[in-house]
Amino acid sequence: MEGTLGAPTILFAAIFTNNILLTNFLGMCSFLAISREIKSSIGLGMAVTFVMTCTAALNYLVHYYLLVPLDLVHFRYIVFIVVIAAFVQLVEMLIERFSPLLYVVLGVFLPLITVNCAILGVVLFMIIRNYSFLQSVAYGLGGGLGWTLAIVALSGIRQRLAQAPIPQPLQGAGMTLIIAGLMALSFMGFSGMIQMQ
Amino acid sequence: MAKAKAAQIFIKGFWEENPVSRQILGICSALAVTNLMTNTLIMGVSLIFVTAMSNVTVSALRNVTPARIRMMVQVLIIACYVIVVDIVLKAYLPDISRALGPYVGLIITNCIIMGRCEGFARGNPVWPSLVDGIACGAGYAAVLLLVAFIRELLGFGSLFGVPVLPADWTRWTIMVMAPGAFFVLGAIIWLVSNLGPKPKKA
C-alpha cells in the first residue's frame, strides 16, 4: 500500500506525521543524553541525518541485490549493523582527513551513531514496508530531519527549564520524558494529513 | 558461587540499578511495545534471553577477545541471539512477531545489553554474568509490564486482551498513542527516583 506514496510525501510524513522519535520512539537514548544544549543537538542531528540517508540507501542495495538473491535474509540484522558500523567508521576517517572543521563539529557524535536505534530502525521499517529505492532514501532523509527537529526543539525547552523549579526527583529523565510527551501531543496535530501505518 | 552473592547481584540489577527506571537505558522499546501487555511480555522474555545469553557468551570469551575490537564482537554476539529470537517468534508466534515489527531487530541496539556486556560481563566469570543478565532483563521487563499495565488498562480497558473494566468504560485513547507512553514512563521514573536511593546524575 505504501507503494502508492510518492517520495516527497514520504519525506514529509517522516518529518511531521510519523516523526520517528515522537511516534516510533527511535533514538531515545541519545535523545535523552544529548539534548541539553542546542548546539550539540544540531551537530548530532546533522550527523544522524547524513548517516541515516546514506545507510538507508546502502542497506537497501545490500538487502535487495545481495541478501535476497543469496537467500540470506535471516542474517540481515548482522549485515545491517555491520554496514552501518563500517559506514560510520569510513565517514569518520574521511572527514578527519579532508575536513578538519567538519570533524570538529560532527566527529564526536559519529561513534555514538552506530548504536543509535533510529538508524537501524529506519532500515528495518524500510524493509518491512517494502519501500522502493527512492522511497527509502526519502524516508531516511525525512527520518533524520524529523529527528533533528525533535531533538533541537527539546534541547531548546530544556535550556529554559534549567532555571525552572522542578521537583528534585522529577529532574532529568522524568521531566524530559514528560516534555517529549507534550511534544508528541502537539505533533499529533499533523496526523491525518497523510495516512501511513 | 555463594547463594547470597547471586541474590545480591540479582537485586542490584533488578532494583538498585534497574536499567529502565534508574539508568534510563533501552527507552526506545520501553515506549514502543508497551501498549498491550501480551506484546510487552514477549518482548520482556526475549530481552531476558538475549541479555543473559550474550552476557554469558561475552564473559566466556572475555580472555580471548582483543580489547580493540570488543565492541564489534559484542554487537555481533548480540545480533546472533536476536536472530534466534526473531526466527523463533516468526515460527511460533507470527501475530506477535508482526505486531512487534522492527522492535525485535532493535533489541540489537538496545543499550541495556551492550551496557551489561561492557560493564559487567567483560570483567566477570560466566555464572555471575548469567545472573546479572537475567536480573537486568527482568528489571527491564518488570518496568515495561508496569507501563503496559497502566496503558492497556486505561487505553483499552483490558489486561492481556481480556476486558476487565465495565463495557461502558471510556477509553483513554491517548494512552495507547505515543504521548501516553511518554507520560506514563516519565511518571514511573519520577516515582522510582522518589522512592529509592538517589540515582547518580545522568
Contacts between the chains, C-beta under 8 A, distances in Angstrom:
chain1	res1	chain2	res2	distance
A	22	B	178	5.9
A	23	B	178	4.9
A	24	B	32	6.5
A	25	B	27	7.3
A	25	B	28	5.0
A	25	B	29	7.6
A	25	B	31	4.1
A	25	B	32	4.5
A	25	B	178	7.2
A	25	B	181	6.9
A	26	B	28	5.7
A	26	B	106	7.5
A	27	B	28	7.1
A	28	B	27	4.0
A	28	B	28	4.6
A	28	B	31	6.8
A	29	B	25	6.7
A	29	B	26	7.6
A	29	B	27	6.3
A	29	B	28	6.8
A	29	B	111	5.1
A	32	B	24	5.9
A	32	B	27	6.6
A	32	B	202	7.6
A	33	B	202	7.2
A	74	B	83	6.1
A	74	B	86	7.8
A	74	B	87	6.5
A	75	B	83	6.9
A	77	B	79	4.9
A	77	B	82	5.7
A	77	B	83	5.6
A	77	B	86	7.3
A	77	B	105	5.2
A	77	B	108	5.8
A	78	B	76	6.3
A	78	B	79	4.5
A	78	B	80	7.1
A	78	B	83	7.0
A	81	B	75	5.8
A	81	B	76	7.9
A	81	B	79	5.8
A	81	B	108	5.9
A	81	B	109	7.7
A	82	B	76	7.8
A	85	B	72	6.7
A	85	B	75	7.2
A	115	B	109	5.3
A	115	B	111	6.6
A	115	B	114	6.3
A	116	B	109	7.0
A	117	B	28	4.8
A	117	B	106	5.1
A	117	B	109	4.1
A	117	B	110	7.3
A	119	B	109	8.0
A	120	B	105	6.8
A	120	B	106	6.1
A	120	B	108	6.7
A	120	B	109	5.2
A	121	B	28	7.7
A	121	B	102	5.7
A	121	B	106	5.7
A	121	B	109	8.0
A	124	B	101	7.7
A	124	B	102	3.5
A	124	B	105	4.9
A	124	B	106	6.9
A	125	B	101	7.8
A	125	B	102	5.5
A	128	B	101	5.9
A	128	B	102	6.0
A	167	B	190	7.9
A	169	B	190	5.6
A	169	B	191	7.9
A	169	B	193	4.3
A	169	B	194	4.1
A	170	B	190	4.8
A	170	B	193	7.8
A	172	B	24	7.9
A	172	B	201	7.2
A	172	B	202	5.3
A	173	B	24	4.4
A	173	B	186	7.7
A	173	B	189	5.3
A	173	B	202	6.2
A	174	B	186	5.0
A	174	B	187	7.5
A	174	B	189	4.2
A	174	B	190	4.1
A	174	B	193	6.8
A	175	B	186	7.2
A	176	B	186	7.7
A	177	B	27	7.9
A	177	B	182	5.0
A	177	B	183	7.6
A	177	B	185	5.4
A	177	B	186	3.4
A	177	B	189	6.6
A	178	B	182	6.6
A	178	B	183	6.2
A	178	B	186	4.1
A	178	B	187	7.7
A	180	B	182	4.7
A	180	B	186	7.9
A	181	B	178	7.9
A	181	B	179	4.5
A	181	B	180	7.6
A	181	B	181	7.6
A	181	B	182	3.0
A	181	B	183	4.4
A	181	B	186	6.4
A	182	B	179	7.3
A	184	B	177	7.9
A	184	B	178	4.4
A	184	B	179	4.3
A	184	B	182	5.9
A	185	B	174	7.8
A	185	B	179	4.3
A	188	B	177	7.0
A	188	B	178	7.5
A	188	B	179	7.0
